[in-house]
Amino acid sequence: QSVAQVQEAFREVTAASIPPQNSDAITTVAPSLWTRLLGATPQMLKGKLAQHWGKYEDAIASYDRVIAIQPNNYQAWYQKGSLCAELGKQEIALFCYEKTVAIHPTHFEAWRERGLLLTKSQLYQEAVSCYLKSLQINSQQPEVWLWLSFALKQINDSNQARICFEKARDILPASPVEAANLLLEAWKKIIE
C-alpha cells in the first residue's frame, strides 16, 4: 500500500468512534478497512465490544471474520463457542470448542465448557472425558469437580462421584459466602 492509502485509512479509522452509549456504531467501519490495516485484531476487538454490549449475533459475525483471516485463532473459536452456547446453538458451540482444543490443547476452559454442554445433552461419558482433560490442565476448578461428580453419578460410578465431590469441597473458597455463590452458580449452569 502507498503511504497515501495508509494515511487515508488511518483518517477513516480515527474518525470512526465507538461510544458505549451507541453500540450500533461498531458496525460503521467496514471490515475490509480494519483488515487492511491490522488484520484480525480489530475484528476481535469489535467482537468483544459487541459481546459486552449484548449484541451477540454481531459479535459472532466479528469472530467469524477473525476465523476467516486467522483460522487458527483459538480465542475467536472459544469466544464464538461461548456465545453460541449462550444462544442455545449447542452443536455450533461444541464444534467451536473442539476447534479451540484442537488448536490449543491446554485450553482448560474450552474442555470445561465442552463437558458442560455434553452433560446438558446427557452425554455423560464424553462429558467425563472433557472434565478430566480440563482438570489435568487446571485442577483448581471446584465447579468442574462438581460437574464431574454429577456426570459420574449419572453413569453409575458413585464411588468416583463421591471422591470428586470431596475434592470440590476441599478447594472451595474459604469464605462461606463465596463458596455458596460458586456452588449455586455451578448447579444453575448444569440444570439450565
Secondary structure, 3 states (H helix, E strand, C coil): CCHHHHHHHHHHHHHCCCCCCCHHHHHCCCHHHHHHHHCCHHHHHHHHHHHHCCCHHHHHHHHHHHHHHCCCCHHHHHHHHHHHHHCCCHHHHHHHHHHHHHHCCCCHHHHHHHHHHHHHCCCHHHHHHHHHHHHHHCCCCHHHHHHHHHHHHHCCCHHHHHHHHHHHHHCCCCCHHHHHHHHHHHHHHHHC
